Amino acid sequence: MEPHYPLFYVFHFYLFGVIALASAIAFVTRKSPVPAALWLVNTMFSLAVLFVMLDAQFIGVMQVLVYAGAIMVVFLFVVMLLNLGDPSELADMRGTGWKLSAGLVGLALLAEIMVIARARLPEQLVVAPAFNAQQQEKLNVVGMIAKPLFTDYLLAFELTSVLLLVAIAGAVVLGRGRAAGAR
Amino acid sequence: MLAESLALSAALFVIGVVGVLVHRNAIIIFMCVELMLTAVNLTFVAFSRFYGAAGQVFVVFVMTVSAAEAAVGLAIIIAIFRHRQTVDLKDINLLRG
């Protein structure tokens, strides 16, 4: 089974879990994009803490750099680029019927996920407790990810670079507009 | 901590789904998609403690894909805004039958 965790660890895990959840709820109830983006950054930071606590230090750093740093800054740039006028003109939420049905869909999904988790977890899961800690001692924090990334998953890694290239090209083509394309 | 991580991840994912359904602002809907992707990342990391580093490698891929998705999606939003002067999905319904 899972190793025993000290109370300090458990307390902070729950603390940052609750922060992440509360920020996510605050994020989803905002009407204007800038406060929503800032709450989402808060969620991402709390999740980065959880990643570090789950022995995924490199992923935690990536979370801060890529999500909270790069992606959210791009979102805020777009919000400011579009210059959406005063808040009353902003697109707000849908009507009550939509909200109710969205809540029902959410509850149904949550129940489904919980049932699946309960049914599958106990017997199939526990393979090697503290496996990653051993890996980290053998390689190091980055090497633990880099070694499979550049050996077992090399093809996927190379395809990812193609994906990024296509995405950059697509973003440039879509973003430059008609005036620049007219030659 | 596995069960707690999975429950938190499920809750975050569902919040993302509800956000996509409830909001009309295209930018916020994109942020909700990012939240869903991150929730899945939490599941990968939680399982990677038991199955080795492959889960974390997949998280790297998910992050790359979400970065690409954000770049292209926001470019599309900018293109639509240039065309229609709005990001309200209520007014962007050309394909509605």
Chai-1 contact restraints between the chains, C-beta under 6 A:
chainA,res_idxA,chainB,res_idxB,connection_type,confidence,min_distance_angstrom,max_distance_angstrom,comment,restraint_id
A,F13,B,M1,contact,1.0,0.0,6.0,A-B,restraint_1
A,G17,B,L8,contact,1.0,0.0,6.0,A-B,restraint_2
A,L21,B,A11,contact,1.0,0.0,6.0,A-B,restraint_3
A,A24,B,L12,contact,1.0,0.0,6.0,A-B,restraint_4
A,A24,B,I15,contact,1.0,0.0,6.0,A-B,restraint_5
A,V28,B,I15,contact,1.0,0.0,6.0,A-B,restraint_6
A,V28,B,G19,contact,1.0,0.0,6.0,A-B,restraint_7
A,P33,B,I27,contact,1.0,0.0,6.0,A-B,restraint_8
A,P33,B,I28,contact,1.0,0.0,6.0,A-B,restraint_9
A,A36,B,I28,contact,1.0,0.0,6.0,A-B,restraint_10
A,L40,B,M31,contact,1.0,0.0,6.0,A-B,restraint_11
A,L47,B,T38,contact,1.0,0.0,6.0,A-B,restraint_12
A,F51,B,V45,contact,1.0,0.0,6.0,A-B,restraint_13
A,L54,B,V45,contact,1.0,0.0,6.0,A-B,restraint_14
A,L54,B,A46,contact,1.0,0.0,6.0,A-B,restraint_15
A,D55,B,R49,contact,1.0,0.0,6.0,A-B,restraint_16
A,A56,B,V45,contact,1.0,0.0,6.0,A-B,restraint_17
A,A56,B,Q56,contact,1.0,0.0,6.0,A-B,restraint_18
A,I59,B,V45,contact,1.0,0.0,6.0,A-B,restraint_19
A,I59,B,Q56,contact,1.0,0.0,6.0,A-B,restraint_20
A,I59,B,V59,contact,1.0,0.0,6.0,A-B,restraint_21
A,V66,B,M63,contact,1.0,0.0,6.0,A-B,restraint_22
A,I71,B,A70,contact,1.0,0.0,6.0,A-B,restraint_23
A,V74,B,A70,contact,1.0,0.0,6.0,A-B,restraint_24
A,V78,B,L74,contact,1.0,0.0,6.0,A-B,restraint_25
A,L82,B,F81,contact,1.0,0.0,6.0,A-B,restraint_26
A,A91,B,R24,contact,1.0,0.0,6.0,A-B,restraint_27
A,A91,B,N25,contact,1.0,0.0,6.0,A-B,restraint_28
A,A91,B,D88,contact,1.0,0.0,6.0,A-B,restraint_29
A,M93,B,V22,contact,1.0,0.0,6.0,A-B,restraint_30
A,M93,B,H23,contact,1.0,0.0,6.0,A-B,restraint_31
A,R94,B,V22,contact,1.0,0.0,6.0,A-B,restraint_32
A,R94,B,R24,contact,1.0,0.0,6.0,A-B,restraint_33
A,K99,B,V22,contact,1.0,0.0,6.0,A-B,restraint_34
A,A102,B,V18,contact,1.0,0.0,6.0,A-B,restraint_35
A,A102,B,L21,contact,1.0,0.0,6.0,A-B,restraint_36
A,A102,B,V22,contact,1.0,0.0,6.0,A-B,restraint_37
A,G106,B,V14,contact,1.0,0.0,6.0,A-B,restraint_38
A,G106,B,V17,contact,1.0,0.0,6.0,A-B,restraint_39
A,G106,B,V18,contact,1.0,0.0,6.0,A-B,restraint_40
A,L109,B,V14,contact,1.0,0.0,6.0,A-B,restraint_41
A,L110,B,V14,contact,1.0,0.0,6.0,A-B,restraint_42
A,I113,B,A10,contact,1.0,0.0,6.0,A-B,restraint_43
A,A117,B,L6,contact,1.0,0.0,6.0,A-B,restraint_44
A,V127,B,F50,contact,1.0,0.0,6.0,A-B,restraint_45
A,F131,B,G52,contact,1.0,0.0,6.0,A-B,restraint_46
A,N132,B,R49,contact,1.0,0.0,6.0,A-B,restraint_47
A,M144,B,A53,contact,1.0,0.0,6.0,A-B,restraint_48
A,I145,B,A53,contact,1.0,0.0,6.0,A-B,restraint_49
A,I145,B,Q56,contact,1.0,0.0,6.0,A-B,restraint_50
A,I145,B,V57,contact,1.0,0.0,6.0,A-B,restraint_51
A,P148,B,A53,contact,1.0,0.0,6.0,A-B,restraint_52
A,P148,B,V57,contact,1.0,0.0,6.0,A-B,restraint_53
A,L149,B,V57,contact,1.0,0.0,6.0,A-B,restraint_54
A,Y153,B,V57,contact,1.0,0.0,6.0,A-B,restraint_55
A,T160,B,T64,contact,1.0,0.0,6.0,A-B,restraint_56
A,L163,B,A68,contact,1.0,0.0,6.0,A-B,restraint_57
A,L164,B,A68,contact,1.0,0.0,6.0,A-B,restraint_58
A,A167,B,A68,contact,1.0,0.0,6.0,A-B,restraint_59
A,A167,B,A71,contact,1.0,0.0,6.0,A-B,restraint_60
A,A167,B,V72,contact,1.0,0.0,6.0,A-B,restraint_61
A,G170,B,V72,contact,1.0,0.0,6.0,A-B,restraint_62
A,A171,B,A71,contact,1.0,0.0,6.0,A-B,restraint_63
A,A171,B,V72,contact,1.0,0.0,6.0,A-B,restraint_64
A,A171,B,A75,contact,1.0,0.0,6.0,A-B,restraint_65
A,L174,B,A75,contact,1.0,0.0,6.0,A-B,restraint_66
A,L174,B,I76,contact,1.0,0.0,6.0,A-B,restraint_67
A,L174,B,A79,contact,1.0,0.0,6.0,A-B,restraint_68
A,G175,B,A75,contact,1.0,0.0,6.0,A-B,restraint_69
A,G175,B,I78,contact,1.0,0.0,6.0,A-B,restraint_70
A,G177,B,R82,contact,1.0,0.0,6.0,A-B,restraint_71
